[in-house]
Amino acid sequence: MCGITGCIVREGDVANILYNSLKRLEYRGYDSAGISTIYDNKLIVKKDVGKIDEIHSKLNFLDMRGNLGIAHTRWATHGAPSKVNAHPHLDCEEKIAVVHNGVLENFLELRQELEARKHIFRSKTDTEVIAHLIEEYLKIGKNLSEAVLESVRKLRGSFAIAVIYTGEPDKIVVARNESPLVIGLAKDMKLIASDVAALIEYTKEVIFLQNRDLSIVTPEKVEIIQIDTGIKIDRKSMELNWTLDMATKSGFPHFLLKEIYEQPHTIREALRIQEKYLDLLTEFLDRGREIFLVASGTSHNACIVGSYMFSKLARLTTYPVIASEFIENYGSSIGIDTVIFALSQSGETADVLTALDYARYRAATIIGLTNVLGSTLTRIARAYILQNAGPEIGVAATKTFTSQLTVLALLALRLARKRGKISQNEMDEFQDELRRLPNLVENVIKLSEKPIAELSKEAARFSSIFFLGRGISYATALEARLKVMELSYIPCIAYPAGESKHGPISVIEEGYPVFFIAPNDNTRKHVIGNVMEMKARGAKIYCLGDEGDRELRELSDWYLGLPSVHELLSPIIYVIPFQLLAYYMTIEKGLDPDKPRNLAKSVTVL
Ligand code: F6R
């Protein structure tokens, strides 16, 4: 998730406005930044790696002249954080500048085509193809808006772009597909940005562009065209009464809730991960004599889900291990044939890095999955995948968990195909289910928010809570426990449902709250047995199960029906109501959902 912004005024310079707006977007990404303006029919570009203020103190953004410009703050996806990879990106003749937020799926094909036409690329980014594509269309006589229109029609993936061109220094052309874009309207001045935070200081009147809109923005007016039809359309502006704080959170009261809501988008982005990276990791996973999935906290819970996926889909045994236990438990037995697959949102967790250092010293192969390009994990892993979820500000992991699971599912499917372990039909069915995920998640957020908010009033008063699930839902139970416990400060227990009778059941007394995670899979009939055991001892049963499961609904004191989904993807669907529950419980208790006490986003101590 990067941030883009732009500004055009009738008279005067825009550098100051762009710099201010960019700083408002810094929370969307902060590994590099840049601004480009047009002055005297030439592009001025200043960009570098680092935080916006660090770059400003080196390059001074404020002395840039020009009445129009675009700017970008980056969260690297394609290409490491560096000066050449920082936006804006230019065409060969340095007349066109482009900033982009999103991920292009077909940039390699486009880049090859453009290189064959002698375009010179300077960066490793997917974005740069856009500048060269526009250049191609300008060469054959199109004007800027036509050239942008033709270019974006060729792009597959997500994008919000802003383009300026020295040949038409009276406009900014913007376009979007899946990545957000908003236009701010003021007299003789228009702003564009990834979100309202960047422009709320200058105007409260805005137009939210819709998917596949293109817009030609001048100081006086805004024209909007549908990318697919080329037809002009009218989009109504609206007056926002947001504060700056609300705008930074896109109108949500907290980052945690915003990030829960972002999951349909972040899962979609994870599904776009390039095949070559999936192939590379699949190769390593297939080659290992033994494979350990090493991580901490929520990422460890993702590893447990992954171990079920790898085993059931690809018939590959993997061992999920808590990073801080790895050396003591397995350190002495690993060696050159061992593969360590490390999962870490931040890529900086000390427990994970210490385990990896040790494993490297024993000549094991390290591969990784992380959300942060340039993190230590990306530097020490032989190969890694970036989850493309954008910065997560809430301390509790939400969107990065479901995007980790999405990547693990993609890997398990690849591995299954490579190892020839499942039928074509099974693979196709799984692939189809993966494609449905973003919409399913969107529905689940919608259908569960109200009943969960209601339930949280009661749940916030519990003194302790049990979470039970069988099979892959055991991992969901662990993650539900972690979210609810770390945010509400209520002690919670999670167990495989089948194991509960071997001890934990003695905790149960009249009215004790037990949450069951019970999708309609192979484990369901045994889960019903566990529900009966708990009920018989007076537990109050809260159950999340299939929307069509009448039997479970009747057995439960409280029931939330969720859409059917492939059993291996059920944790992605079933964890959502628990994220919401944890959030609403903090609200009930008057706690800060974004900053639970005693915790840090990245734990860099052992
Ligand atoms: C829980 C949470 C933590 C992290 C853990 C590992 O909501 O956020 O448990 O999952 O500290 O962090 P990463 O994934 O950055 O290694």
Residues whose N, C-alpha, C, O or C-beta is under 5 A from the ligand:
A	BS01	F6R	S296 G297 T298 S299 L343 S344 Q345 S346 G347 T349 V395 A396 A397 K601 V603
